[in-house]
Amino acid sequence: MYSSKLLLCVVMLVSFNISTAQQKVKKERLPRRKPSFVLHAGGGMSYYTAGISQTSVAIPGTLNKWSPAATLRLMWYPRYRLRLGIESGIANFYRYNVRDPDGEGKVTLQAVPVLVVWNMQVRPRWNIYAGFGSYFLTSWLDYRGKVRSTDVVLGSNVAVSYTQPINRRVSAAAEIKLMNAFETKDAALTLQLHFVWKVFQWD
């Protein structure tokens, strides 16, 4: 019940902000946009934000929540502000290292998202993203042998980016993103630098 009320408040707040932005846009004359395909590619660092109870682990060890992360995103930019695309990438949610008299080992949880993404420019050079789809999760266990297991779960992401044009076709962007595989309650916050390239544009 509380979650439903909170969700309703968020939707109403976003709707109000969009309505206000549209009123401001009507007062300004926007430049005519040409439809195009735009490729985003880049990487950075990821931090696992979900909680892990290490006291329940039979073998004590060290938990590493930091890992490299990469993103590949292809967006369709129409003449209007709302854009659509598809996104993938890779990140290790966490790695757990163990050591005992019998040797060393590690457990790694790797995530590969495949999401449908919506994007809107809210201010000059500032963009917001929201995606929904699946996370392909792979668990690697390397301890007294190797075991690999996979799972596909539902998930989403939200991101904010700032873009700095380099020339008419190429830009650089800094992006902060929350990855959320909510079906398994795994989440990570990433900070990345992206290369943005306008692959094709209709004249």
Residue pairs with C-beta under 8 A, 6 or more apart in sequence:
21 122
25 81
32 79
33 77
33 78
33 79
33 80
34 79
34 201
34 202
34 203
35 76
35 77
35 78
35 79
35 201
35 202
36 77
36 198
36 199
36 200
36 201
36 202
37 74
37 75
37 76
37 77
37 198
37 199
37 200
37 201
38 74
38 75
38 77
38 196
38 197
38 198
38 199
39 72
39 73
39 74
39 75
39 196
39 197
39 199
40 71
40 72
40 73
40 74
40 75
40 173
40 194
40 195
40 196
41 71
41 72
41 73
41 194
41 195
41 197
42 70
42 71
42 173
42 175
42 192
42 193
42 194
42 195
43 68
43 69
43 70
43 71
43 192
43 193
44 68
44 69
44 175
44 190
44 191
44 192
44 193
45 66
45 67
45 68
45 69
45 190
45 191
45 192
46 66
46 67
46 68
46 69
46 91
46 92
46 93
46 179
46 188
46 189
46 190
47 65
47 66
47 188
47 189
47 190
48 65
48 66
48 67
48 93
48 94
48 186
48 187
48 188
49 65
49 178
49 187
49 188
49 189
50 93
50 185
50 186
50 187
50 188
52 63
52 94
52 96
54 60
54 61
54 63
57 96
59 98
59 100
59 105
60 98
61 96
61 97
61 98
61 99
62 96
62 97
63 94
63 95
63 96
63 97
64 94
64 95
64 96
64 97
65 94
67 91
67 92
67 93
67 94
67 95
68 91
68 92
69 89
69 90
69 91
69 188
69 190
69 192
70 89
70 90
70 91
70 192
71 87
71 88
71 89
71 175
71 177
71 190
71 192
71 194
72 87
72 88
72 89
73 85
73 86
73 87
73 88
73 89
73 117
74 85
74 86
74 87
74 199
75 83
75 84
75 85
75 117
75 119
76 83
76 84
76 85
77 83
81 120
81 121
82 118
82 119
82 120
83 118
83 119
83 120
84 116
84 117
84 118
84 119
85 116
85 117
85 119
86 114
86 115
86 116
86 117
87 113
87 114
87 115
87 116
87 117
87 131
87 157
88 112
88 113
88 114
88 115
89 112
89 113
90 110
90 111
90 112
91 110
91 111
91 179
91 188
91 190
92 108
92 109
92 110
92 111
93 109
93 110
93 111
93 137
93 181
93 186
93 188
94 108
94 109
95 106
95 107
95 108
95 109
96 106
96 107
96 108
97 104
97 105
97 106
98 104
98 105
98 106
98 107
98 143
99 105
102 144
103 143
103 144
104 143
105 141
105 142
105 143
105 144
106 140
106 142
106 143
107 139
107 140
107 141
107 142
107 143
108 139
108 140
109 137
109 138
109 139
109 140
109 186
110 137
110 138
110 139
110 140
111 135
111 136
111 137
111 138
111 179
111 181
111 186
111 188
112 135
112 136
112 138
113 131
113 133
113 134
113 135
113 136
113 155
113 157
113 179
114 133
114 134
114 135
114 136
115 131
115 132
115 133
115 134
115 155
115 156
115 157
116 131
116 132
116 133
117 129
117 130
117 131
117 157
118 129
118 130
118 131
119 127
119 128
119 129
119 130
120 127
120 128
121 127
122 128
125 162
125 163
125 164
126 160
126 161
126 162
126 163
127 160
127 161
127 162
127 163
127 173
128 158
128 159
128 160
129 157
129 158
129 159
129 160
129 161
129 177
130 156
130 157
130 158
130 159
131 156
131 157
131 158
132 154
132 155
132 156
133 154
133 155
133 156
134 152
134 153
134 154
134 155
135 152
135 153
135 154
135 155
135 179
135 181
135 183
135 184
135 186
136 150
136 151
136 152
137 150
137 151
137 152
137 153
137 181
137 184
137 186
138 148
138 149
138 150
139 147
139 148
139 149
139 150
139 151
140 146
140 147
140 148
141 147
141 148
141 149
151 184
153 181
153 183
153 184
154 181
154 182
154 183
155 179
155 180
155 181
155 182
155 183
156 180
156 182
157 177
157 178
157 179
157 180
158 177
158 178
158 180
159 175
159 176
159 177
159 178
160 175
160 176
160 177
161 173
161 174
161 175
161 176
161 194
162 173
162 174
162 175
163 171
163 172
163 173
163 196
164 171
164 172
164 173
165 171
166 172
168 198
169 197
169 198
170 195
170 196
170 197
170 198
171 196
172 193
172 194
172 195
172 196
173 193
173 194
173 196
174 191
174 192
174 193
174 194
175 190
175 191
175 192
175 193
175 194
176 189
176 190
176 191
176 192
177 189
177 190
177 192
178 187
178 188
178 189
178 190
179 187
179 188
179 189
179 190
180 186
180 187
181 187
